Structures are given as structure tokens and as C-alpha cells.
């Protein structure tokens, strides 16, 4: 199993990536010439990162029922 410090570092990196994608999407949505394909790809990547963040967070939270 991966150690907790490594998971926390990965989590921080993913959160930075997620925020960066959010900022890129905001800029693209304000552009006059909107590239819908790029926006769709960025949204898909953002969702993938969010799912990974949630998975890692659940690994870091102790299982109370166990």
C-alpha cells in the first residue's frame, strides 16, 4: 500500500491540476471564438482528476465501520 505522505502529495498535485483546468475553462468560456472540442476535453480531464481526488481522500479517511 502507498504511504499516507505520498497520497497527500499526490492529492495536493491533483488539486492544483484541477484548479488550473478550472481557470483554463473559465478563460476559454470568455473567449470570443469558443473551441467546444477543447472545452469538452478539459471538462473530461477535470472530472477524471476530481474522481481520483475523491478516491485518494477516501483512502486517507479511516474506515470507521471496520
C-alpha positions, 0 to 999 in steps of 0.5 A, spaced: 500 500 500 502 507 498 504 511 504 499 516 507 505 522 505 505 520 498 497 520 497 497 527 500 502 529 495 499 526 490 492 529 492 495 536 493 498 535 485 491 533 483 488 539 486 492 544 483 491 540 476 484 541 477 484 548 479 488 550 473 483 546 468 478 550 472 481 557 470 483 554 463 475 553 462 473 559 465 478 563 460 476 559 454 468 560 456 470 568 455 473 567 449 470 570 443 471 564 438 469 558 443 473 551 441 467 546 444 472 540 442 477 543 447 472 545 452 469 538 452 476 535 453 478 539 459 471 538 462 473 530 461 480 531 464 477 535 470 472 530 472 477 524 471 482 528 476 476 530 481 474 522 481 481 520 483 481 526 488 475 523 491 478 516 491 485 518 494 481 522 500 477 516 501 483 512 502 486 517 507 479 517 511 479 511 516 474 506 515 470 507 521 465 501 520 471 496 520 
